[in-house]
Amino acid sequence: MADGENKGVLDTRDALDLARNLHMDLIEVAPTANPPVCRIMDYGKFMYEKEKKDRAAKKSQKSVDIKGVQLRPKTTEHHLGFKIRAARRFLESGNKVKVTLRFKGREMAHLHVARGMLEKVVDATNDLAYVETMPNIEGRTMLLILAPTQTTLANAHLRVTQQRITEEREADKAAGYDEEVEEAEVPEEDEEDDDASTVLQRAPTPEEKARERKQISRGKLAQKRADEQFGLP
């Protein structure tokens, strides 16, 4: 019954008649029970209230975005401190954080340095987040994803949290660090340019120059013999 009164076991026809007399609907709520359990209610009103609760619950949920923090193996301890504080602010705002560490040129030889930097980020944020994706290498990039804990998410909407985040962001900006600029992805073509510059930084040794001249001479001699063999001018 709509008022919660239990009518006991009724014949289906009697239950339908009772619902009609009350201008309500007979709804089966536990079809697998023996005997099946039904309720007499205003089904339209029931669905309206349910949709209203669902909308309210959805409205109260905070969408989780993914913010980015960019690192390099050459990132200094001082600059790393700015990056970590930015990551903490992102997490405290209820966002996930993707830490991207890019390698250029011969920096791939220093994976241990990169892993050490990511471990520092994890240790500095473990009171706010957990590691959702462990550090892994994709091409010339090492990635780490941090996700806020339930406690962090619950505190994200608090005014005191938002006020502290704003104050810390302004302080870092005054010190020369702008997280909105730093969050931007580094274009992939920069890696190729850096590779080239890395190779050109060292001038060839006399031995290398001599080997190169020999290879050129051998190539010309081989081409001359091939021309003579096939009668080419």
N, C-alpha and C positions, 0 to 999 in steps of 0.2 A: 504493500500500500504506500501511497505518497506520504502518509503521516508516520510510516515505519511500523505499522501494526502488522503482525504476522497472522495470516488467515489460515495457516496450516496447509495440508494437502487438499487441493481442489481439482475437480474435473476441469479439463481444458475449456469446455463449453461454459461452465459456471464462472471460470476466471474471466473469460472474454465478456460475458454478460455483466459482471461486476465492473469491469473497466469501462464499458459503454455507459453504464448508469452514472458513472462518475465523470463522464466526458474526458476520459484519459486513455492511455495506450497500455497494452500488455506487452512488456519487453522481457525477452528471455535473457537472463544475465549469466546463467551457469548451465549451459545445455548438456554438459557431460555429467552433471550430478544425477543422483538417483534418489528421488525423482528430480527432473530438471527444476531449476529455481527461476522464478519470474518476478518482476516488479511491476506495479501499476504506477505509471507516472505520466507527466506531460512530456512526451519525447521531444517535441519542438523546443520547449523551454530548457530541457536537459542539454540538448546539443548547443543551444545558444550560450548557456553558462559555461559549457566545456570550451567552446571556441574563444569565449571571452578570457578564460583563465590561460589558455594556450597563448593568446596574443600578449597577455600581460607578462607571462613567463619569458616569451621570446624578446619582448621589449627590454626586460631587465637584464638579459644576457648581453655581455660585452663581446663584440667581435674581436678575435685575436688576429692581429696583423704580424707580419714578419719584417723586422727592422734589420738593417745590415751594418756590420762593423768591419772595416777593411784594415788588414794588417799586411806587413811585409817582413821578411826575415831581418831586414835592417832597421825595423822600427825601434826607436830608442826607448829606454825605460821610462823616461819623462813623458814621451808621447803615448806610450802604452798605458800610462796612468789615465790620460784623457780618454782613451778608447774604452778602458774598463769602466770608468764612471759613466760614459755614454751607454754602455751595455746595461749597466745597473738601472739607469733611468728608463731605458726601453722596457726592461723587465718589470720595473715598479709601475709602469703605465699599463701593464697587462699584455704586453706584446712578446712574441717570440723573438729571438735574436739569432741571426745567421752570421757567424764569424767567418770571414773569408780571408785566407792567407795566400797571397799570390807570389809565385816564384818567377823570377826573370833571369834569363841568361844561365849562368852556372850556379845560381842559388839553390837548385835542386839537390846539390851536394850537401846541403845543410839542413836536412830534414829533422835532425835532432834538435836544432835551434827552434824550428817552427813548432814542433810538438811541445817543447818547453814553454813557449809563449802561450799556446792554447791551454796548457795545464794551469798557467797563472790566471788566465781568464776564468777557467772553471772554478779554481780555488777562491777567487775574489767574488764570485757570484753564487756560491753554493748555499748561501742563506736565503736566496731569492728564487733559485731555479734548479732544475735538474737537466742532465744531458739527455736530450731527445735523440740526437744523432751523434754517435761517436766520431772523432776526427777521422776523415777519410780523404784520400787523394783522388782528384778527378783532373787528369791532364796535368797542368801546371798550377793547380789550385788545391789547397787543403781546406776542407769545410768542417764546421762544427755548428750544431744547432742547439740552442738552449731554450727551454720552455719554462714559463713561470709556474711556481707551485700554486696549489689552491689557496693557501694563505696569502700569497702575493696578489693573486687575482682578487681576493676578497678585499684587500686593502687598497687596490688600485684606484677606486672611486672616491676614497676619502679626501676631504679638502686638505688635511695636513700633508698627505702624501703628494698631492698635486702642487701644493705651495712649495714644498721642499725641492721637488723636481725642477720647478721653474727657477728657483733661486740658484740651484747648482748649475743649471744650463746657462744662465746669464753669467755666472762667475767664470765658467770655462770659456764662454764666448769672449768675455773681457780679457781673458788670458791668451786669446788667439786661436781657440779651438771652436769650430762651428760644426756640430754633429750633423746638421742637415747637408752640408757640403761634403763632409767626410763619408756620409752614407752612400753617396753616388757610386755606381759600379765603375771600375776601371775598364776602358775599352780594350778589347782583345788585341787590336792591332798594336797597341803600345808594347805588348810583350815582344813582338817581332822586332820592332825598332830598337828595343833595349837589348835584345840578343845581338843585333848587329853592332851596336855601340860597344857592347862588352867585348866582342871579338876584335874590334878595331882599336881597342885601348892599348894593346901590346903590339909593338912593331916587330916584324919578322927578324929573326937572328940571321947572321951571315950564312950559317949552315943551311937554314931553311931557304934562303934566297938562292944558294947554289943548287939545292935539290930541285927547286922550281925551274931554274934555267936548264938543268939536265933533262927534266921531263918535257920541257918545250922543245929542246933540240931533238930528243928521241921521237917526239910526235911529228916534227917536220920531216925527219929522216924516213919514218914509216910511211908517211903520206907520199914522199917522193918515190919510194920503191913501188908503192901501189900504183902510182901514175905510170911509171915505166913499164910495169907488168901488163897493164891493160892498154898501153899505148895512148894514154891521155896526154894532152899538151901541158 
